[in-house]
Amino acid sequence: MTEVDAQRSTVLPATVLPAAIARLRAAGVEDAPRDARILLAHAMGIAPDRLVLVARDPLPEGAGARFAALIAARVLRQPVSQLTGRRDFYGRPFKVTPDVLDPRPETETLIEVALAAPFARVLDLGTGSGAILVTLLAERGTARGVGVDVSAAALAVAAENAAALGVAGRAGFLLSDWYAADRLRGARFDLIVANPPYIAAAEMAGLAPEVRDWEPHLALTPGGDGLDAVRRIAAGAGAHLHPGGRIAIEIGPTQGAAALEILRAAEFQAGRVIRDLDGRARIVAACWQGGHSG
């Protein structure tokens, strides 16, 4: 063993973490210790909960360099999920890339609303990573669904997630600007769900760097007051729902009243705003009984 090899063999997980945490803190990362541990485990190819078991073992070959590169990227505020390539959502692991939104815990409220009543066919508008559609199909083993997105790259990620989580045979994915795809003409569903872009243009500058600088802006904001996507979804939904069908849309915490009025104007009934666990308006939902769009 050369002197360089001997020195390399003494590098331990417990010795590289403190400096990495300090770098992340200096960069303004909110939970630097957690992120550093996740990234070190990823560099080592182990689960984060195993770090304590190997804290005094030498780093595997190449792990130190991989960890340094990951920390450098995190200092630039690239999201952890993009660096590791995955995010857990509703108890399942999803592939994540810079082409899709990072599935967030608050979107699990949309899942709960959707699962509160039966459905056989579901349409997921702006599917992104496919987290919503794939989760709903995984939770309802006989249901089938379609996810649409204007991004071919996002659809590729969604298809991978559907295959990895065993629902590919019941999920279809379409490149479409909302309802525009020819294959959606005449198609009707029991449930329409969407986590559309809803951040107002004026709010973009105040977003965390992880979101503002690294996630696809097309999936974050439609510009203006942030409600244009909700308007388009509501206007076309009646033509794609069976009578008695439901719609559930994720919204911003200040948009509840306005989004509810949009659904009412589109002739939806039994509209309501659902709050998340933090008490913030998170979902607007309603039922379709038939009307001018039907």
Secondary structure as the mmCIF struct_conf table of DSSP 4:
data_model
#
loop_
_struct_conf.conf_type_id
_struct_conf.id
_struct_conf.beg_label_comp_id
_struct_conf.beg_label_asym_id
_struct_conf.beg_label_seq_id
_struct_conf.end_label_comp_id
_struct_conf.end_label_asym_id
_struct_conf.end_label_seq_id
HELX_RH_AL_P HELX_RH_AL_P1 GLU A 3 SER A 9
TURN_TY1_P TURN_TY1_P1 THR A 10 THR A 10
HELX_RH_AL_P HELX_RH_AL_P2 PRO A 13 ALA A 26
TURN_TY1_P TURN_TY1_P2 ALA A 27 GLY A 28
TURN_TY1_P TURN_TY1_P3 GLU A 30 ASP A 31
HELX_RH_AL_P HELX_RH_AL_P3 ALA A 32 MET A 44
TURN_TY1_P TURN_TY1_P4 GLY A 45 GLY A 45
BEND BEND1 ILE A 46 ILE A 46
HELX_RH_3T_P HELX_RH_3T_P1 PRO A 48 LEU A 53
BEND BEND2 VAL A 54 VAL A 54
TURN_TY1_P TURN_TY1_P5 ALA A 55 ARG A 56
BEND BEND3 ASP A 57 ASP A 57
HELX_LH_PP_P HELX_LH_PP_P1 PRO A 58 PRO A 60
TURN_TY1_P TURN_TY1_P6 GLU A 61 GLY A 62
HELX_RH_AL_P HELX_RH_AL_P4 ALA A 63 VAL A 75
TURN_TY1_P TURN_TY1_P7 LEU A 76 ARG A 77
HELX_RH_AL_P HELX_RH_AL_P5 VAL A 80 THR A 84
TURN_TY1_P TURN_TY1_P8 GLY A 85 GLY A 85
STRN STRN1 ARG A 86 PHE A 89
TURN_TY1_P TURN_TY1_P9 TYR A 90 GLY A 91
STRN STRN2 ARG A 92 LYS A 95
TURN_TY1_P TURN_TY1_P10 PRO A 98 ASP A 99
BEND BEND4 VAL A 100 VAL A 100
HELX_LH_PP_P HELX_LH_PP_P2 LEU A 101 PRO A 103
HELX_RH_3T_P HELX_RH_3T_P2 PRO A 105 THR A 107
HELX_RH_AL_P HELX_RH_AL_P6 GLU A 108 LEU A 115
TURN_TY1_P TURN_TY1_P11 ALA A 116 ALA A 116
BEND BEND5 ALA A 117 ALA A 117
BEND BEND6 ALA A 120 ALA A 120
STRN STRN3 ARG A 121 LEU A 125
TURN_TY1_P TURN_TY1_P12 GLY A 126 GLY A 126
TURN_TY1_P TURN_TY1_P13 GLY A 128 SER A 129
BEND BEND7 GLY A 130 GLY A 130
HELX_RH_AL_P HELX_RH_AL_P7 ALA A 131 GLU A 139
BEND BEND8 ARG A 140 ARG A 140
TURN_TY1_P TURN_TY1_P14 GLY A 141 THR A 142
STRN STRN4 ARG A 144 ASP A 149
BEND BEND9 VAL A 150 VAL A 150
HELX_RH_AL_P HELX_RH_AL_P8 ALA A 152 ALA A 164
TURN_TY1_P TURN_TY1_P15 LEU A 165 GLY A 166
HELX_RH_3T_P HELX_RH_3T_P3 ALA A 168 ARG A 170
STRN STRN5 ALA A 171 LEU A 175
BEND BEND10 ASP A 177 ASP A 177
TURN_TY1_P TURN_TY1_P16 TRP A 178 TYR A 179
BEND BEND11 ALA A 181 ALA A 181
HELX_RH_3T_P HELX_RH_3T_P4 ASP A 182 LEU A 184
TURN_TY1_P TURN_TY1_P17 ARG A 185 GLY A 186
STRN STRN6 PHE A 189 ALA A 194
HELX_RH_3T_P HELX_RH_3T_P5 ALA A 201 GLY A 206
BEND BEND12 LEU A 207 LEU A 207
HELX_RH_AL_P HELX_RH_AL_P9 PRO A 209 ARG A 212
TURN_TY1_P TURN_TY1_P18 ASP A 213 TRP A 214
BEND BEND13 GLU A 215 GLU A 215
HELX_RH_3T_P HELX_RH_3T_P6 HIS A 217 ALA A 219
TURN_TY1_P TURN_TY1_P19 LEU A 220 LEU A 220
BEND BEND14 GLY A 223 GLY A 223
TURN_TY1_P TURN_TY1_P20 GLY A 224 ASP A 225
BEND BEND15 GLY A 226 GLY A 226
HELX_RH_AL_P HELX_RH_AL_P10 ASP A 228 ALA A 237
HELX_RH_3T_P HELX_RH_3T_P7 GLY A 238 HIS A 240
STRN STRN7 LEU A 241 GLU A 250
TURN_TY1_P TURN_TY1_P21 PRO A 253 THR A 254
HELX_RH_AL_P HELX_RH_AL_P11 GLY A 256 ALA A 265
TURN_TY1_P TURN_TY1_P22 ALA A 266 GLU A 267
STRN STRN8 GLN A 269 ARG A 275
TURN_TY1_P TURN_TY1_P23 LEU A 277 ASP A 278
BEND BEND16 GLY A 279 GLY A 279
STRN STRN9 ALA A 281 TRP A 288
TURN_TY1_P TURN_TY1_P24 HIS A 292 SER A 293
#
